[in-house]
Amino acid sequence: MNKDDIRDNIIDAASKAFSKFGYKKTTLDDIAAFTNVSKTGLYYYFKNKEEVFNELIRREAAKMQEELIDAINQETRPIDKMFAYIRKRMSYLANISNYYSSLRYDLHEHLHSIKKNRKEFDIIELKVLSALLHEGNKTGDFSVDDIEHTAKTLLLVLISLEIPLFGGSEVEDYEKTLEKLVNLCLYVITPR
């Protein structure tokens, strides 16, 4: 097994440990127990638990990015691409929120770390949203004066809903809430 495979194995193990125990209660011993690497061996790849957690966040962001691009590429009209993007984004986050349900209790303590790690992903999201808005303006699906500002606002709305929808208690009718969210976000930018 090469270094990258071992590192991926450790991140997979950390994913299991964090989902089972939460961030605060997970130790490097717990992570080591889910893999065939000793606790001492973990230090060869990561300085501490926080570094493993940060790498896990980056990996989840990369997976989400791939799924978002796939969702967009399955549609042809810009408005349908935007609907697909928002639905996939929020449903992906709902799924990982359910998987990492024990992290919900630790979430507020790690917002700074999560925000720092997702900065690169936010830049990518802004580019995608801007491209979709630009394409939608060309086809007449959207009527947006300031594409950059509108993309930033859409992203801010989506980010601001992450904790109420996924970081707290279960949303009763998640699908209905998501549909209302998508319609509300896109109503503002479609021509009347």
MDAnalysis code that builds the backbone (N, CA, C; Angstrom):
import MDAnalysis as mda
import numpy as np

u = mda.Universe.empty(576, n_residues=192, atom_resindex=np.repeat(np.arange(192), 3), trajectory=True)
u.add_TopologyAttr("name", ["N", "CA", "C"] * 192)
u.add_TopologyAttr("resid", np.arange(1, 193))
u.add_TopologyAttr("resname", ["MET", "ASN", "LYS", "ASP", "ASP", "ILE", "ARG", "ASP", "ASN", "ILE", "ILE", "ASP", "ALA", "ALA", "SER", "LYS", "ALA", "PHE", "SER", "LYS", "PHE", "GLY", "TYR", "LYS", "LYS", "THR", "THR", "LEU", "ASP", "ASP", "ILE", "ALA", "ALA", "PHE", "THR", "ASN", "VAL", "SER", "LYS", "THR", "GLY", "LEU", "TYR", "TYR", "TYR", "PHE", "LYS", "ASN", "LYS", "GLU", "GLU", "VAL", "PHE", "ASN", "GLU", "LEU", "ILE", "ARG", "ARG", "GLU", "ALA", "ALA", "LYS", "MET", "GLN", "GLU", "GLU", "LEU", "ILE", "ASP", "ALA", "ILE", "ASN", "GLN", "GLU", "THR", "ARG", "PRO", "ILE", "ASP", "LYS", "MET", "PHE", "ALA", "TYR", "ILE", "ARG", "LYS", "ARG", "MET", "SER", "TYR", "LEU", "ALA", "ASN", "ILE", "SER", "ASN", "TYR", "TYR", "SER", "SER", "LEU", "ARG", "TYR", "ASP", "LEU", "HIS", "GLU", "HIS", "LEU", "HIS", "SER", "ILE", "LYS", "LYS", "ASN", "ARG", "LYS", "GLU", "PHE", "ASP", "ILE", "ILE", "GLU", "LEU", "LYS", "VAL", "LEU", "SER", "ALA", "LEU", "LEU", "HIS", "GLU", "GLY", "ASN", "LYS", "THR", "GLY", "ASP", "PHE", "SER", "VAL", "ASP", "ASP", "ILE", "GLU", "HIS", "THR", "ALA", "LYS", "THR", "LEU", "LEU", "LEU", "VAL", "LEU", "ILE", "SER", "LEU", "GLU", "ILE", "PRO", "LEU", "PHE", "GLY", "GLY", "SER", "GLU", "VAL", "GLU", "ASP", "TYR", "GLU", "LYS", "THR", "LEU", "GLU", "LYS", "LEU", "VAL", "ASN", "LEU", "CYS", "LEU", "TYR", "VAL", "ILE", "THR", "PRO", "ARG"])
u.atoms.positions = np.array([
    [0.846, -1.174, 0.000],
    [0.000, 0.000, 0.000],
    [0.893, 1.239, 0.000],
    [0.612, 2.189, -0.910],
    [1.440, 3.395, -0.962],
    [0.936, 4.446, 0.032],
    [1.686, 5.545, 0.165],
    [1.373, 6.597, 1.133],
    [-0.026, 7.167, 0.941],
    [-0.397, 7.429, -0.314],
    [-1.712, 8.009, -0.587],
    [-2.833, 7.061, -0.189],
    [-2.656, 5.779, -0.442],
    [-3.661, 4.785, -0.058],
    [-3.806, 4.712, 1.457],
    [-2.686, 4.753, 2.157],
    [-2.723, 4.702, 3.620],
    [-3.404, 5.957, 4.165],
    [-3.062, 7.089, 3.584],
    [-3.671, 8.356, 4.002],
    [-5.181, 8.317, 3.771],
    [-5.608, 7.820, 2.611],
    [-7.042, 7.688, 2.332],
    [-7.712, 6.733, 3.312],
    [-7.020, 5.658, 3.641],
    [-7.526, 4.686, 4.610],
    [-7.731, 5.342, 5.982],
    [-6.807, 6.198, 6.364],
    [-6.911, 6.904, 7.645],
    [-8.110, 7.855, 7.620],
    [-8.300, 8.551, 6.509],
    [-9.432, 9.478, 6.407],
    [-10.750, 8.704, 6.440],
    [-10.795, 7.548, 5.771],
    [-11.990, 6.694, 5.845],
    [-12.254, 6.272, 7.289],
    [-11.204, 5.898, 7.987],
    [-11.334, 5.488, 9.388],
    [-11.807, 6.651, 10.251],
    [-11.262, 7.828, 9.993],
    [-11.674, 9.020, 10.744],
    [-13.151, 9.321, 10.498],
    [-13.582, 9.147, 9.264],
    [-14.989, 9.352, 8.929],
    [-15.876, 8.464, 9.797],
    [-15.502, 7.218, 9.930],
    [-16.274, 6.272, 10.758],
    [-16.226, 6.669, 12.224],
    [-15.050, 7.031, 12.694],
    [-14.901, 7.402, 14.106],
    [-15.683, 8.673, 14.434],
    [-15.550, 9.702, 13.586],
    [-16.273, 10.948, 13.835],
    [-17.782, 10.736, 13.765],
    [-18.236, 9.903, 12.832],
    [-19.682, 9.664, 12.728],
    [-20.202, 8.884, 13.936],
    [-19.360, 8.060, 14.520],
    [-19.783, 7.258, 15.673],
    [-19.706, 8.042, 16.990],
    [-18.590, 8.759, 17.194],
    [-18.342, 9.390, 18.492],
    [-18.507, 10.914, 18.506],
    [-18.527, 11.548, 17.339],
    [-18.494, 13.010, 17.292],
    [-17.057, 13.477, 17.333],
    [-16.825, 14.737, 17.031],
    [-15.459, 15.247, 16.968],
    [-14.805, 15.253, 18.349],
    [-15.513, 15.816, 19.309],
    [-14.938, 16.029, 20.630],
    [-14.495, 14.719, 21.292],
    [-15.311, 13.683, 21.171],
    [-15.016, 12.421, 21.850],
    [-14.075, 11.512, 21.060],
    [-13.920, 11.765, 19.781],
    [-13.031, 10.920, 18.974],
    [-11.576, 11.195, 19.325],
    [-10.826, 10.131, 19.488],
    [-9.391, 10.245, 19.756],
    [-8.623, 9.622, 18.599],
    [-7.337, 9.860, 18.567],
    [-6.511, 9.217, 17.547],
    [-6.511, 7.704, 17.740],
    [-6.658, 7.260, 18.970],
    [-6.786, 5.816, 19.229],
    [-8.033, 5.262, 18.544],
    [-9.129, 6.020, 18.599],
    [-10.371, 5.584, 17.942],
    [-10.166, 5.474, 16.431],
    [-9.516, 6.475, 15.868],
    [-9.258, 6.463, 14.420],
    [-8.369, 5.272, 14.075],
    [-7.339, 5.053, 14.864],
    [-6.436, 3.929, 14.622],
    [-7.181, 2.598, 14.712],
    [-8.169, 2.522, 15.594],
    [-8.937, 1.279, 15.759],
    [-9.745, 0.927, 14.510],
    [-10.088, 1.932, 13.702],
    [-10.850, 1.699, 12.477],
    [-9.948, 1.424, 11.271],
    [-8.648, 1.407, 11.492],
    [-7.706, 1.170, 10.400],
    [-6.614, 0.202, 10.880],
    [-5.718, -0.127, 9.992],
    [-4.621, -1.024, 10.394],
    [-3.332, -0.246, 10.670],
    [-3.471, 1.041, 10.941],
    [-2.325, 1.899, 11.244],
    [-2.339, 2.175, 12.748],
    [-1.192, 2.081, 13.386],
    [-1.114, 2.369, 14.818],
    [-1.278, 3.865, 15.070],
    [-1.574, 4.204, 16.315],
    [-1.690, 5.618, 16.675],
    [-0.387, 6.347, 16.351],
    [0.730, 5.737, 16.662],
    [2.034, 6.329, 16.347],
    [2.187, 6.507, 14.837],
    [1.710, 5.530, 14.065],
    [1.764, 5.615, 12.607],
    [0.916, 6.747, 12.050],
    [-0.178, 7.074, 12.748],
    [-1.030, 8.185, 12.303],
    [-0.244, 9.494, 12.272],
    [0.657, 9.657, 13.230],
    [1.437, 10.892, 13.308],
    [2.375, 11.070, 12.116],
    [2.673, 10.008, 11.429],
    [3.489, 10.102, 10.222],
    [2.721, 10.827, 9.119],
    [1.393, 10.691, 9.134],
    [0.544, 11.257, 8.075],
    [-0.165, 12.541, 8.500],
    [-0.485, 12.663, 9.775],
    [-1.223, 13.825, 10.282],
    [-0.656, 14.254, 11.629],
    [-0.623, 15.571, 11.848],
    [-0.095, 16.101, 13.105],
    [-1.012, 15.808, 14.288],
    [-2.331, 15.892, 14.038],
    [-3.285, 15.739, 15.131],
    [-4.679, 15.436, 14.571],
    [-5.626, 15.306, 15.462],
    [-7.007, 14.985, 15.095],
    [-7.614, 16.088, 14.221],
    [-7.306, 17.335, 14.537],
    [-7.860, 18.449, 13.773],
    [-7.416, 18.395, 12.306],
    [-6.168, 18.039, 12.078],
    [-5.663, 17.944, 10.712],
    [-6.386, 16.829, 9.938],
    [-6.663, 15.720, 10.606],
    [-7.418, 14.632, 9.974],
    [-8.832, 15.118, 9.649],
    [-9.451, 15.809, 10.600],
    [-10.802, 16.342, 10.410],
    [-10.844, 17.324, 9.238],
    [-9.847, 18.200, 9.169],
    [-9.784, 19.177, 8.075],
    [-9.664, 18.480, 6.722],
    [-8.876, 17.430, 6.668],
    [-8.727, 16.680, 5.414],
    [-10.040, 15.989, 5.045],
    [-10.753, 15.514, 6.033],
    [-12.064, 14.904, 5.796],
    [-13.034, 15.926, 5.214],
    [-13.030, 17.135, 5.726],
    [-13.890, 18.204, 5.205],
    [-13.532, 18.493, 3.750],
    [-12.230, 18.599, 3.461],
    [-11.801, 18.868, 2.081],
    [-12.241, 17.747, 1.141],
    [-12.125, 16.519, 1.604],
    [-12.524, 15.384, 0.769],
    [-14.031, 15.395, 0.507],
    [-14.821, 15.676, 1.529],
    [-16.276, 15.747, 1.347],
    [-16.643, 16.875, 0.376],
    [-15.941, 18.004, 0.477],
    [-16.203, 19.130, -0.436],
    [-15.895, 18.738, -1.878],
    [-14.821, 18.000, -2.089],
    [-14.457, 17.558, -3.442],
    [-15.505, 16.590, -3.997],
    [-15.988, 15.669, -3.155],
    [-17.042, 14.740, -3.584],
    [-18.313, 15.502, -3.944],
    [-18.646, 16.475, -3.103],
    [-19.840, 17.269, -3.358],
    [-19.705, 18.030, -4.671],
    [-18.548, 18.582, -4.923],
    [-18.305, 19.320, -6.159],
    [-18.522, 18.414, -7.372],
    [-18.008, 17.199, -7.324],
    [-18.200, 16.251, -8.424],
    [-19.681, 15.969, -8.656],
    [-20.410, 15.745, -7.578],
    [-21.834, 15.447, -7.708],
    [-22.619, 16.642, -8.234],
    [-22.213, 17.845, -7.851],
    [-22.884, 19.048, -8.346],
    [-22.669, 19.209, -9.852],
    [-21.451, 18.991, -10.299],
    [-21.156, 19.096, -11.729],
    [-21.937, 18.035, -12.502],
    [-22.009, 16.821, -11.974],
    [-22.798, 15.758, -12.613],
    [-24.268, 16.153, -12.716],
    [-24.809, 16.734, -11.640],
    [-26.216, 17.144, -11.643],
    [-26.471, 18.219, -12.695],
    [-25.560, 19.167, -12.798],
    [-25.702, 20.244, -13.788],
    [-25.613, 19.674, -15.203],
    [-24.676, 18.786, -15.430],
    [-24.457, 18.241, -16.769],
    [-25.602, 17.364, -17.268],
    [-26.482, 16.950, -16.379],
    [-27.629, 16.142, -16.788],
    [-28.779, 16.997, -17.332],
    [-28.651, 18.305, -17.193],
    [-29.709, 19.220, -17.650],
    [-29.216, 20.035, -18.849],
    [-30.159, 20.604, -19.588],
    [-29.783, 21.410, -20.740],
    [-30.096, 22.894, -20.540],
    [-31.270, 23.207, -20.007],
    [-31.640, 24.609, -19.799],
    [-30.989, 25.159, -18.534],
    [-30.534, 26.410, -18.573],
    [-29.901, 27.004, -17.391],
    [-30.775, 26.968, -16.133],
    [-32.069, 27.203, -16.274],
    [-32.938, 27.188, -15.095],
    [-33.007, 25.783, -14.497],
    [-33.044, 24.774, -15.352],
    [-33.050, 23.395, -14.865],
    [-31.709, 23.028, -14.227],
    [-30.620, 23.567, -14.790],
    [-29.299, 23.349, -14.208],
    [-29.228, 23.963, -12.806],
    [-29.797, 25.171, -12.667],
    [-29.775, 25.839, -11.367],
    [-30.624, 25.069, -10.355],
    [-31.811, 24.620, -10.769],
    [-32.640, 23.794, -9.890],
    [-31.871, 22.547, -9.466],
    [-31.243, 21.877, -10.422],
    [-30.494, 20.651, -10.139],
    [-29.339, 20.939, -9.178],
    [-28.668, 22.051, -9.403],
    [-27.537, 22.430, -8.557],
    [-27.974, 22.605, -7.104],
    [-29.015, 23.408, -6.905],
    [-29.464, 23.699, -5.536],
    [-30.003, 22.437, -4.867],
    [-30.815, 21.685, -5.594],
    [-31.358, 20.442, -5.018],
    [-30.238, 19.470, -4.628],
    [-29.296, 19.261, -5.531],
    [-28.213, 18.317, -5.265],
    [-27.356, 18.802, -4.104],
    [-27.055, 20.088, -4.085],
    [-26.230, 20.661, -3.018],
    [-26.871, 20.421, -1.658],
    [-28.134, 20.771, -1.548],
    [-28.797, 20.662, -0.259],
    [-29.056, 19.196, 0.112],
    [-29.385, 18.372, -0.853],
    [-29.619, 16.964, -0.523],
    [-28.308, 16.266, -0.157],
    [-27.206, 16.642, -0.800],
    [-25.904, 16.081, -0.440],
    [-25.574, 16.431, 1.010],
    [-25.775, 17.702, 1.354],
    [-25.487, 18.123, 2.722],
    [-26.408, 17.432, 3.728],
    [-27.654, 17.209, 3.343],
    [-28.586, 16.489, 4.227],
    [-28.091, 15.068, 4.460],
    [-27.610, 14.423, 3.403],
    [-27.116, 13.053, 3.531],
    [-25.888, 12.960, 4.427],
    [-24.924, 13.865, 4.230],
    [-23.738, 13.781, 5.089],
    [-24.070, 14.233, 6.508],
    [-25.058, 15.111, 6.644],
    [-25.496, 15.514, 7.973],
    [-26.087, 14.330, 8.724],
    [-26.850, 13.507, 8.023],
    [-27.405, 12.308, 8.658],
    [-26.294, 11.322, 9.005],
    [-25.323, 11.162, 8.116],
    [-24.217, 10.244, 8.355],
    [-23.388, 10.689, 9.560],
    [-23.124, 11.990, 9.619],
    [-22.321, 12.532, 10.708],
    [-23.208, 13.129, 11.806],
    [-24.325, 12.500, 12.092],
    [-25.281, 13.063, 13.048],
    [-24.655, 13.348, 14.409],
    [-23.695, 12.561, 14.834],
    [-23.070, 12.807, 16.134],
    [-22.210, 14.078, 16.124],
    [-21.835, 14.549, 14.941],
    [-21.056, 15.796, 14.862],
    [-21.926, 17.029, 15.073],
    [-23.238, 16.883, 14.952],
    [-24.128, 18.035, 15.116],
    [-23.899, 18.734, 16.440],
    [-23.630, 17.971, 17.481],
    [-23.448, 18.552, 18.811],
    [-22.143, 19.336, 18.894],
    [-21.183, 18.994, 18.056],
    [-19.892, 19.678, 18.054],
    [-19.812, 20.778, 16.994],
    [-20.829, 20.867, 16.145],
    [-20.766, 21.702, 14.948],
    [-20.393, 23.149, 15.249],
    [-21.052, 23.763, 16.201],
    [-20.813, 25.176, 16.471],
    [-19.372, 25.445, 16.930],
    [-18.763, 24.472, 17.590],
    [-17.378, 24.639, 18.035],
    [-16.392, 24.599, 16.869],
    [-16.794, 24.000, 15.754],
    [-15.863, 23.810, 14.644],
    [-16.221, 24.617, 13.402],
    [-17.115, 25.593, 13.561],
    [-17.509, 26.408, 12.410],
    [-16.322, 27.139, 11.802],
    [-15.422, 27.643, 12.637],
    [-14.260, 28.368, 12.117],
    [-13.404, 27.449, 11.244],
    [-13.162, 26.255, 11.720],
    [-12.357, 25.288, 10.976],
    [-13.045, 24.894, 9.674],
    [-14.344, 24.659, 9.743],
    [-15.104, 24.283, 8.552],
    [-15.094, 25.432, 7.549],
    [-15.319, 26.642, 8.041],
    [-15.341, 27.821, 7.160],
    [-13.987, 28.011, 6.469],
    [-12.911, 27.842, 7.215],
    [-11.562, 27.988, 6.655],
    [-11.312, 26.949, 5.559],
    [-11.746, 25.735, 5.797],
    [-11.512, 24.655, 4.841],
    [-12.406, 24.742, 3.616],
    [-13.518, 25.384, 3.718],
    [-14.425, 25.425, 2.585],
    [-14.229, 26.669, 1.713],
    [-13.301, 27.537, 2.089],
    [-13.064, 28.773, 1.345],
    [-12.809, 28.496, -0.146],
    [-11.945, 27.527, -0.414],
    [-11.629, 27.165, -1.801],
    [-12.883, 26.660, -2.529],
    [-13.679, 25.871, -1.831],
    [-14.904, 25.352, -2.428],
    [-15.904, 26.481, -2.690],
    [-15.970, 27.462, -1.799],
    [-16.869, 28.603, -2.005],
    [-16.508, 29.362, -3.282],
    [-15.226, 29.505, -3.551],
    [-14.771, 30.187, -4.768],
    [-15.246, 29.410, -6.000],
    [-15.129, 28.095, -5.944],
    [-15.588, 27.250, -7.055],
    [-17.103, 27.385, -7.216],
    [-17.820, 27.363, -6.101],
    [-19.277, 27.502, -6.173],
    [-19.681, 28.835, -6.786],
    [-18.986, 29.897, -6.421],
    [-19.295, 31.208, -6.999],
    [-19.096, 31.209, -8.513],
    [-18.047, 30.556, -8.974],
    [-17.798, 30.476, -10.419],
    [-18.909, 29.708, -11.123],
    [-19.330, 28.605, -10.528],
    [-20.394, 27.794, -11.124],
    [-21.703, 28.572, -11.150],
    [-22.066, 29.183, -10.028],
    [-23.309, 29.957, -9.968],
    [-23.275, 31.123, -10.953],
    [-22.135, 31.806, -11.037],
    [-22.000, 32.925, -11.984],
    [-22.156, 32.442, -13.425],
    [-21.538, 31.316, -13.740],
    [-21.648, 30.767, -15.096],
    [-23.095, 30.393, -15.423],
    [-23.787, 29.797, -14.464],
    [-25.195, 29.437, -14.687],
    [-26.062, 30.680, -14.866],
    [-25.811, 31.702, -14.073],
    [-26.575, 32.947, -14.208],
    [-26.292, 33.615, -15.549],
    [-25.035, 33.639, -15.933],
    [-24.651, 34.230, -17.225],
    [-25.331, 33.483, -18.379],
    [-25.259, 32.158, -18.335],
    [-25.895, 31.336, -19.369],
    [-27.413, 31.566, -19.381],
    [-28.011, 31.661, -18.191],
    [-29.447, 31.903, -18.083],
    [-29.862, 33.263, -18.606],
    [-29.011, 34.259, -18.413],
    [-29.289, 35.585, -18.980],
    [-29.308, 35.517, -20.501],
    [-28.366, 34.778, -21.075],
    [-28.285, 34.649, -22.537],
    [-29.523, 33.977, -23.126],
    [-30.020, 32.938, -22.431],
    [-31.163, 32.185, -22.956],
    [-32.506, 32.802, -22.582],
    [-32.493, 33.770, -21.670],
    [-33.735, 34.379, -21.218],
    [-34.369, 33.656, -20.030],
    [-33.712, 32.612, -19.524],
    [-34.225, 31.934, -18.329],
    [-34.132, 32.830, -17.100],
    [-33.099, 33.674, -17.054],
    [-32.893, 34.571, -15.925],
    [-32.847, 36.013, -16.395],
    [-33.118, 36.902, -15.454],
    [-32.993, 38.331, -15.694],
    [-32.215, 38.915, -14.521],
    [-30.889, 38.908, -14.667],
    [-30.013, 39.305, -13.568],
    [-29.140, 40.471, -14.026],
    [-29.213, 41.585, -13.293],
    [-28.405, 42.760, -13.632],
    [-26.947, 42.588, -13.222],
    [-26.732, 42.163, -12.003],
    [-25.386, 42.052, -11.451],
    [-25.127, 40.580, -11.125],
    [-24.526, 39.870, -12.072],
    [-24.324, 38.429, -11.936],
    [-23.448, 38.092, -10.739],
    [-22.341, 38.798, -10.576],
    [-21.416, 38.495, -9.484],
    [-22.095, 38.650, -8.122],
    [-22.787, 39.752, -7.926],
    [-23.450, 40.002, -6.646],
    [-24.588, 39.008, -6.417],
    [-25.316, 38.677, -7.461],
    [-26.412, 37.716, -7.339],
    [-25.872, 36.333, -6.987],
    [-24.767, 35.929, -7.602],
    [-24.147, 34.636, -7.282],
    [-23.708, 34.611, -5.822],
    [-23.101, 35.693, -5.353],
    [-22.677, 35.767, -3.954],
    [-23.881, 35.689, -3.017],
    [-24.962, 36.357, -3.377],
    [-26.166, 36.344, -2.545],
    [-26.785, 34.956, -2.502],
    [-26.881, 34.302, -3.666],
    [-27.407, 32.929, -3.695],
    [-26.573, 31.999, -2.823],
    [-25.271, 32.098, -2.940],
    [-24.388, 31.246, -2.146],
    [-24.561, 31.544, -0.657],
    [-24.663, 32.809, -0.303],
    [-24.855, 33.194, 1.092],
    [-26.161, 32.621, 1.641],
    [-27.220, 32.667, 0.840],
    [-28.505, 32.098, 1.259],
    [-28.359, 30.602, 1.500],
    [-27.717, 29.906, 0.576],
    [-27.545, 28.460, 0.706],
    [-26.701, 28.108, 1.934],
    [-25.611, 28.832, 2.132],
    [-24.742, 28.578, 3.286],
    [-25.479, 28.879, 4.593],
    [-26.234, 29.978, 4.607],
    [-26.917, 30.366, 5.847],
    [-28.000, 29.374, 6.251],
    [-28.472, 28.575, 5.311],
    [-29.495, 27.582, 5.634],
    [-28.916, 26.243, 6.071],
    [-27.623, 26.069, 5.933],
    [-27.014, 24.784, 6.266],
    [-27.197, 24.408, 7.734],
    [-26.924, 25.326, 8.637],
    [-27.023, 24.980, 10.060],
    [-28.470, 24.790, 10.499],
    [-29.400, 25.695, 10.136],
    [-30.781, 25.423, 10.556],
    [-31.345, 24.120, 9.980],
    [-30.998, 23.801, 8.738],
    [-31.539, 22.588, 8.120],
    [-30.813, 21.330, 8.555],
    [-29.497, 21.395, 8.737],
    [-28.729, 20.171, 8.943],
    [-27.956, 20.131, 10.252],
    [-27.768, 21.259, 10.907],
    [-26.970, 21.278, 12.125],
    [-27.770, 21.211, 13.395],
    [-29.064, 21.309, 13.257],
    [-29.907, 21.264, 14.452],
    [-30.749, 20.019, 14.451],
    [-31.971, 20.209, 14.845],
    [-32.883, 19.071, 14.884],
    [-33.375, 18.744, 13.476],
    [-33.960, 17.590, 13.339],
    [-34.452, 17.135, 12.038],
    [-35.528, 18.090, 11.509],
    [-35.492, 18.390, 10.231],
    [-36.543, 19.172, 9.588],
    [-37.669, 18.199, 9.270],
    [-38.885, 18.565, 9.692],
    [-40.009, 17.638, 9.552],
    [-40.212, 17.156, 8.127],
    [-40.447, 18.070, 7.206],
    [-40.672, 17.690, 5.816],
    [-39.557, 18.306, 4.981],
    [-38.394, 17.654, 5.028],
    [-37.206, 18.183, 4.376],
    [-37.421, 18.429, 2.885],
    [-38.027, 17.464, 2.194],
    [-38.221, 17.592, 0.742],
    [-39.077, 18.808, 0.406],
    [-40.145, 19.018, 1.146],
    [-41.026, 20.162, 0.903],
    [-40.282, 21.470, 1.200],
    [-39.518, 21.479, 2.270],
    [-38.727, 22.658, 2.622],
    [-37.710, 22.968, 1.525],
    [-37.053, 21.939, 1.017],
    [-36.075, 22.115, -0.050],
    [-36.737, 22.666, -1.312],
    [-37.887, 22.132, -1.670],
    [-38.594, 22.603, -2.871],
    [-38.981, 24.079, -2.730],
    [-39.468, 24.461, -1.560],
    [-39.816, 25.876, -1.311],
    [-38.568, 26.750, -1.410],
    [-37.465, 26.263, -0.863],
    [-36.203, 27.002, -0.926],
    [-35.778, 27.231, -2.367],
    [-35.793, 26.186, -3.154],
    [-35.380, 26.292, -4.558],
    [-36.278, 27.269, -5.300],
    [-37.579, 27.134, -5.130],
    [-38.508, 28.034, -5.811],
    [-38.317, 29.481, -5.371],
    [-38.113, 29.691, -4.088],
    [-37.900, 31.038, -3.575],
    [-36.626, 31.659, -4.144],
    [-35.539, 30.906, -4.135],
    [-34.263, 31.404, -4.673],
    [-34.352, 31.757, -6.147],
    [-35.020, 30.918, -6.900],
    [-35.046, 31.130, -8.350],
    [-36.159, 32.075, -8.810],
    [-37.178, 32.244, -8.019],
    [-38.264, 33.177, -8.395],
    [-37.722, 34.583, -8.581],
    [-36.811, 34.972, -7.732],
    [-36.264, 36.318, -7.741],
    [-35.482, 36.619, -9.028],
    [-34.889, 35.604, -9.637],
    [-34.018, 35.868, -10.787],
    [-34.640, 35.487, -12.134],
    [-35.881, 35.009, -12.122],
    [-36.531, 34.675, -13.389],
    [-37.354, 35.855, -13.873],
    [-37.407, 36.058, -15.188],
    [-38.174, 37.185, -15.723],
    [-39.665, 36.984, -15.482],
    [-40.373, 38.077, -15.299],
    [-41.836, 38.003, -15.087],
    [-42.563, 38.532, -16.284],
])
